[in-house]
Amino acid sequence: MNELLLVASIAERDTLRYTPAGIPIVSGTLQHGSQQMEAGLERSVEFEIAAVAAGEISGRFASAELGAVHRFKGFLARKNRNSKALVFHIIDFSGVA
């Protein structure tokens, strides 16, 4: 199974565009920071990850406030067929209280 749940803020976001097939899509960068337990020790985790929202969710992502923290749900896939770099494909997100 390839499912990723991530609490992160929207660090950067491009403008809404359309694929040649007419599907709306928005690319961006998510920023995460947390404390995680690993081998009985607390570890500080910070990273940025490339993200993309396509289809219906792209409009919500395009209008979401930069810097706001959300709970994202999606999956990881290669950036393109010949790349080893991964991109987080957002399929849903909601605000974190």
C-alpha positions in Angstrom: 0.0 0.0 0.0 1.2 3.5 -0.8 -0.5 5.9 1.5 1.0 8.9 3.2 -0.6 11.0 6.0 1.4 14.2 6.8 0.8 17.3 8.9 2.6 20.1 7.1 2.4 23.7 6.1 2.3 25.0 2.5 5.7 26.6 2.0 5.4 27.4 -1.7 2.7 27.0 -4.3 2.6 27.6 -8.1 -0.5 29.0 -9.9 -3.2 26.7 -11.1 -2.5 25.3 -14.6 -4.1 22.7 -16.8 -2.6 19.5 -18.3 -2.9 18.9 -22.0 -5.9 16.6 -21.1 -7.6 19.6 -19.4 -7.0 18.5 -15.8 -6.4 21.3 -13.3 -3.1 20.9 -11.4 -1.1 22.8 -8.8 2.4 22.1 -7.7 3.9 23.2 -4.4 6.2 22.5 -1.5 5.1 21.3 1.9 7.2 21.8 5.0 7.1 19.5 8.0 8.6 19.6 11.5 8.0 17.2 14.4 9.5 15.1 17.2 9.5 11.4 16.6 10.4 8.4 18.7 13.0 6.1 17.1 14.8 3.3 19.0 13.6 4.7 22.3 15.1 8.1 21.6 13.3 11.4 20.6 14.4 12.6 17.2 13.8 16.0 15.6 12.5 15.7 12.0 12.3 18.5 9.6 12.0 18.3 5.8 10.4 19.8 2.7 8.7 17.7 0.1 7.5 18.5 -3.4 3.7 18.1 -3.8 1.1 18.2 -6.5 -2.7 18.4 -6.3 -4.7 17.4 -9.4 -8.4 17.4 -10.3 -11.0 18.6 -7.9 -8.6 19.0 -5.0 -6.4 21.4 -7.0 -8.8 24.4 -6.5 -8.8 24.0 -2.8 -5.0 23.6 -2.7 -4.6 26.7 -4.9 -6.7 28.9 -2.6 -5.3 27.5 0.7 -3.4 30.0 2.8 0.4 29.8 2.5 2.0 28.9 5.8 -1.2 27.3 7.2 -0.9 23.9 8.7 -3.0 21.1 7.2 -3.4 17.3 7.5 -2.6 16.0 4.0 -3.5 12.5 2.6 -2.0 11.1 -0.5 0.6 8.9 -2.1 4.2 9.0 -3.3 5.2 8.6 -7.0 8.2 9.4 -9.2 8.3 13.0 -10.5 8.4 11.5 -14.0 9.1 8.1 -15.6 12.9 8.7 -15.8 13.3 10.3 -12.4 14.2 8.8 -9.0 12.9 12.0 -7.2 9.5 11.5 -5.4 6.5 13.8 -5.4 3.7 13.7 -2.8 0.3 13.5 -4.7 -2.3 15.1 -2.5 -5.7 13.5 -2.7 -7.3 15.3 0.3 -6.4 17.7 3.1 -8.1 19.5 6.0 -7.1 22.2 8.5 -5.5 21.2 11.8 -7.1 22.7 14.9 
